[in-house]
Amino acid sequence: MPLIHKVGDLPPLGSGLSILKINGFHSPSKMDDKNTVNSGMEQYFEPLLGNHIVQRRIRQLPKPSSVDPTVSAYFLYPAFEGGKPGVDALVKAMKLEIPGFCMTRRELANAKAKDRENGLSVFETQMLIDAARDMFVQATGGRANSGEGGELLLFAFIEHFLQAPIILSKMRLKTNTQMPVHGSDGVHARWDKVSNNLVVIFGESKVYATLPDALKSAAESVGSFVANADGRKDYELQLTTKHVDLDGFPEACKDALIQYLHPFATEEGSRREERFAILLAYTSNGYSQLDTVAMAKAEAVFQADYNEKLAPALKLARKHLANAGVALEQVDLFILPMPSVQEFRDKFEEVLRG
């Protein structure tokens, strides 16, 4: 008896059968309660996650106890160095995230394997890193003023904080295909063991001069996606099924997973949970007072100012999202105040060209 069935032999996930046993999967059996059946699918997601160096250059404020526990929000800021926010260090770390954002996992794995085989240290890997940077520069037109820096940060935040690997990188499609890739800023996914369902996370990054402007723009974009305006969501799901990056998944499991991503009437698609990860990077006046503060106290002073703004920020987010027909509980919110978003763009552009 073969260990792995052909893809065509795999029973539909909505048919009341669990997935066959492949490296820990259960054999097909009736589901009395799908929530109690461990499909084993989650074991293939964790290896897809990367290690993100930008997390060493980011600090996080605890979510206040007064915030509704159903709200998923992350209050971030650039790590301080010498009493000042280390934007330079952050953008330099971002450069190291580009290969994982632009290249497929198979491309990265093959480069490392060739280096091991040829005893050339990191020759092939370095060539791939250089190619990824060139790809990124090509997609941005050489200027970091169109939001790609925000997309790169959001990619790292979703993988690190939400433990949801990217399964569709728009940056790679922008340069490797001729198709339009408008829509979300990348698609991530994870397997929820409790509901035994796929959670798909669509990214939306906004780098604006003010938080209200960033929120308004993000809410309008997500609202349009939820409403499937001009078939945006259908197209996004079709794009994902065609270009999904699930290196390491057994083919039968990959085929089963794609059923959840199908944009049309499949039972799995109707059970799919959809969430939106939104990055709001903006210029904050909370940094302006630090020039007159002692170096040792600067970060604490900034944190106190930031803390006072958390509740109003969430209230504003709920308002803008509700106006767009989206509940805040559907969103994973990443708030990132910066001394100057224009400075952030300029420094990132400089790093790209270096």
C-alpha positions in Angstrom: 0.0 0.0 0.0 1.5 3.4 -1.0 2.4 5.8 1.7 1.1 8.8 -0.2 -2.0 8.7 -2.3 -2.2 10.5 -5.6 -3.5 14.1 -5.4 -6.7 13.0 -7.2 -7.4 10.3 -4.6 -7.4 12.8 -1.8 -10.9 13.2 -0.4 -12.3 16.8 -0.3 -11.7 18.4 3.1 -15.4 19.2 3.3 -16.5 15.7 2.7 -16.4 14.7 6.4 -13.1 12.9 6.0 -9.8 14.0 7.6 -6.6 14.1 5.6 -4.7 10.9 5.1 -1.7 10.2 7.2 1.5 11.7 5.7 4.3 12.2 8.3 1.9 12.4 11.1 -1.5 12.9 9.3 -4.4 10.7 10.4 -5.8 8.1 8.0 -9.2 9.0 6.5 -12.0 8.6 9.0 -15.3 10.2 9.7 -15.3 13.5 11.5 -17.9 13.6 14.4 -16.5 17.0 15.3 -14.0 18.6 13.0 -12.6 20.7 15.8 -11.4 17.6 17.6 -9.6 16.1 14.6 -5.9 17.0 14.4 -5.2 17.1 10.6 -1.5 17.6 11.3 -1.5 20.4 8.7 0.1 22.9 11.2 3.4 20.9 11.2 4.2 22.1 7.7 3.7 25.8 8.4 6.3 26.4 11.1 9.3 25.4 8.9 8.2 28.1 6.4 8.8 30.9 8.9 12.0 32.9 8.6 14.2 34.5 11.2 13.8 38.2 11.1 16.6 40.5 12.1 14.4 43.6 12.1 12.9 42.3 15.4 16.2 43.2 17.1 15.7 46.8 16.0 12.1 47.1 17.1 10.7 47.5 20.6 7.1 46.8 21.7 4.9 48.5 24.3 2.6 46.1 26.3 -1.0 46.3 25.3 -2.9 48.1 28.1 -5.2 45.8 30.2 -8.0 48.3 29.4 -8.0 47.2 25.7 -10.5 44.6 24.7 -8.7 41.3 24.7 -10.3 40.4 21.3 -8.4 43.3 19.7 -5.1 42.3 18.2 -2.8 45.3 18.3 1.0 45.7 18.4 2.5 49.0 19.5 6.0 49.2 18.1 8.7 51.7 17.7 12.4 51.8 16.6 14.8 50.6 19.3 16.6 53.5 21.0 20.3 54.1 20.7 22.1 56.8 22.8 18.8 58.3 23.7 17.4 58.5 20.1 15.4 56.2 17.9 17.7 54.0 15.8 16.1 54.5 12.4 19.5 54.0 10.7 20.0 50.6 12.3 16.4 49.6 11.5 16.7 50.3 7.7 20.0 48.5 7.6 18.4 45.4 9.2 15.5 45.7 6.6 18.0 45.2 3.8 18.7 41.8 5.2 15.0 40.9 5.0 14.9 41.4 1.2 15.9 37.9 0.1 13.2 36.2 2.2 10.6 38.7 0.8 11.6 38.5 -2.8 12.8 35.0 -3.4 11.1 31.7 -3.1 12.0 29.3 -0.4 13.2 26.8 -2.9 15.6 29.4 -4.5 17.1 30.2 -1.1 17.4 26.5 -0.2 19.0 25.6 -3.5 21.6 28.4 -3.2 22.6 27.2 0.3 22.8 23.6 -0.9 25.1 24.5 -3.8 27.4 26.4 -1.4 27.6 23.3 0.8 28.2 21.0 -2.1 30.9 23.2 -3.7 32.5 24.2 -0.5 32.3 27.9 -1.6 31.1 29.3 1.7 28.3 31.7 0.8 29.0 32.4 -2.9 25.7 31.2 -4.4 23.8 32.6 -1.4 25.4 36.0 -1.8 24.6 36.0 -5.5 21.0 35.4 -4.6 21.0 38.1 -2.0 22.4 40.6 -4.6 19.8 39.5 -7.1 17.0 40.0 -4.5 18.2 43.5 -3.8 18.4 44.2 -7.6 14.8 42.9 -7.9 13.7 45.1 -5.1 15.3 48.2 -6.6 13.8 47.4 -10.0 10.3 47.1 -8.5 10.7 50.4 -6.6 12.2 52.2 -9.5 15.2 52.9 -7.3 13.2 55.1 -5.0 11.7 54.1 -1.7 8.8 56.4 -1.9 6.0 54.1 -2.9 5.5 52.0 0.3 7.8 49.0 -0.4 9.7 49.7 2.8 6.4 49.4 4.7 5.6 46.1 2.8 9.0 44.7 3.8 8.4 45.6 7.5 4.9 44.2 7.5 6.2 40.9 6.0 8.6 40.5 8.9 6.0 41.6 11.6 3.4 39.1 10.3 5.8 36.2 10.4 7.3 37.1 13.7 4.3 38.2 15.8 1.5 36.3 14.1 3.6 33.2 13.2 2.1 33.2 9.7 4.5 32.6 6.9 4.2 34.4 3.6 2.7 32.3 0.9 2.5 34.9 -1.8 5.1 37.6 -2.3 3.9 40.5 -4.5 7.5 41.8 -4.9 8.6 38.7 -6.8 5.6 38.9 -9.1 6.1 42.6 -9.8 9.4 41.8 -11.5 9.0 38.2 -12.6 5.6 38.5 -14.4 3.8 40.9 -16.6 0.5 40.5 -14.7 -1.0 43.3 -12.5 -0.5 42.6 -8.8 -2.7 45.3 -7.3 -4.4 44.3 -4.0 -2.9 43.3 -0.7 0.8 43.8 0.1 1.4 40.0 0.4 -0.6 37.0 1.5 0.3 35.0 4.7 -1.4 31.9 6.2 -1.3 29.7 9.3 -3.3 26.7 10.4 -5.6 27.1 13.4 -5.5 23.8 15.4 -8.6 24.8 17.4 -10.9 25.4 14.5 -9.0 23.0 12.2 -9.1 25.6 9.5 -6.9 27.8 7.4 -6.4 31.4 8.4 -5.4 33.6 5.5 -3.9 37.0 6.4 -3.9 39.8 3.8 -1.3 42.5 4.3 -1.9 46.3 4.0 0.9 48.7 4.8 0.6 52.5 4.9 3.4 54.9 5.5 1.9 58.4 5.9 2.7 61.7 7.5 -0.1 61.3 10.0 -1.8 58.4 11.8 -5.4 59.5 10.8 -4.4 59.7 7.1 -2.8 56.2 7.3 -5.8 54.7 9.0 -8.3 56.3 6.6 -6.4 55.0 3.6 -5.9 51.5 5.1 -9.5 51.2 6.1 -10.7 52.2 2.6 -8.4 49.7 0.9 -9.4 46.8 3.2 -13.1 47.7 2.9 -12.8 47.6 -0.8 -11.2 44.2 -0.6 -13.8 42.8 1.8 -16.6 44.0 -0.5 -14.8 42.3 -3.4 -15.0 45.6 -5.4 -14.1 44.9 -9.0 -13.4 41.3 -8.1 -10.3 42.3 -6.0 -10.6 39.4 -3.5 -11.4 36.8 -6.1 -8.4 37.9 -8.2 -6.1 37.9 -5.1 -7.1 34.3 -4.2 -6.6 33.2 -7.8 -3.2 34.8 -7.8 -2.3 33.0 -4.6 -3.4 29.6 -5.8 -1.4 30.0 -8.9 1.8 31.3 -7.3 1.6 29.9 -3.8 5.0 29.3 -2.1 4.6 26.2 0.1 8.0 24.6 -0.3 8.3 21.5 1.9 4.6 20.7 1.9 3.8 17.2 0.6 2.0 17.6 -2.8 -1.2 16.0 -1.6 -1.3 18.4 1.4 -0.6 21.4 -0.8 -3.5 20.4 -3.1 -5.8 20.1 -0.1 -4.7 23.5 1.2 -5.3 25.1 -2.1 -9.0 24.0 -1.8 -9.2 26.5 1.1 -7.8 29.3 -1.1 -10.2 28.7 -4.0 -12.1 31.9 -4.6 -15.4 30.3 -5.6 -17.9 27.9 -4.0 -16.0 25.2 -2.2 -16.9 24.0 1.3 -13.3 24.6 2.4 -13.4 28.2 1.0 -16.5 28.9 3.0 -14.8 27.8 6.2 -11.6 29.8 5.5 -11.0 32.5 8.1 -9.8 35.8 6.6 -7.9 38.4 8.5 -6.1 41.7 7.6 -2.7 42.7 9.0 -2.3 46.5 8.8 0.9 48.4 9.3 0.5 52.1 10.2 3.8 53.9 10.0 3.6 57.6 10.6 5.4 60.7 11.8 4.9 61.1 15.5 5.4 64.3 17.5 6.2 62.2 20.5 9.9 62.3 19.5 10.1 66.1 19.2 10.5 66.7 22.9 13.5 64.3 23.3 16.1 66.9 22.4 15.7 68.5 25.8 15.6 65.2 27.8 18.5 63.5 29.4 19.8 60.6 27.3 19.1 58.0 30.0 15.4 59.1 30.3 14.6 59.7 26.6 13.1 56.3 25.9 10.9 56.3 29.1 9.6 59.8 28.2 8.7 58.7 24.7 7.0 55.5 26.0 4.9 57.6 28.4 3.8 59.9 25.6 3.1 56.8 23.3 1.1 55.1 26.1 -1.3 58.1 26.3 -2.0 57.7 22.6 -2.8 54.0 22.5 -6.5 54.2 23.4 -7.3 57.1 21.1 -5.5 55.3 18.2 -7.6 52.2 18.7 -10.8 54.2 18.9 -9.9 55.9 15.7 -9.0 52.6 14.0 -12.3 51.1 15.0 -14.2 54.2 13.6 -12.4 54.2 10.2 -12.7 50.4 9.8 -16.4 50.4 10.8 -17.0 53.1 8.2 -15.5 50.8 5.6 -17.6 47.8 6.8 -14.7 46.1 8.6 -14.6 45.1 12.3 -11.5 45.9 14.3 -11.6 42.3 15.5 -10.9 41.1 12.0 -7.6 43.0 12.0 -4.1 42.5 13.3 -2.9 46.1 13.8 0.8 47.1 13.8 1.3 50.7 14.9 4.8 52.2 14.3 5.4 55.9 15.1 8.6 57.3 13.6 10.5 60.5 14.0 9.9 61.2 10.3 8.5 58.9 7.6 10.3 61.0 5.0 13.6 60.4 6.8 12.7 56.7 6.9 12.1 56.7 3.1 15.3 58.6 2.4 17.4 56.3 4.6 15.9 53.2 3.1 16.6 54.5 -0.4 20.2 55.2 0.6 20.6 51.6 1.9 19.1 50.1 -1.3 21.5 52.0 -3.4 24.5 51.2 -1.3 
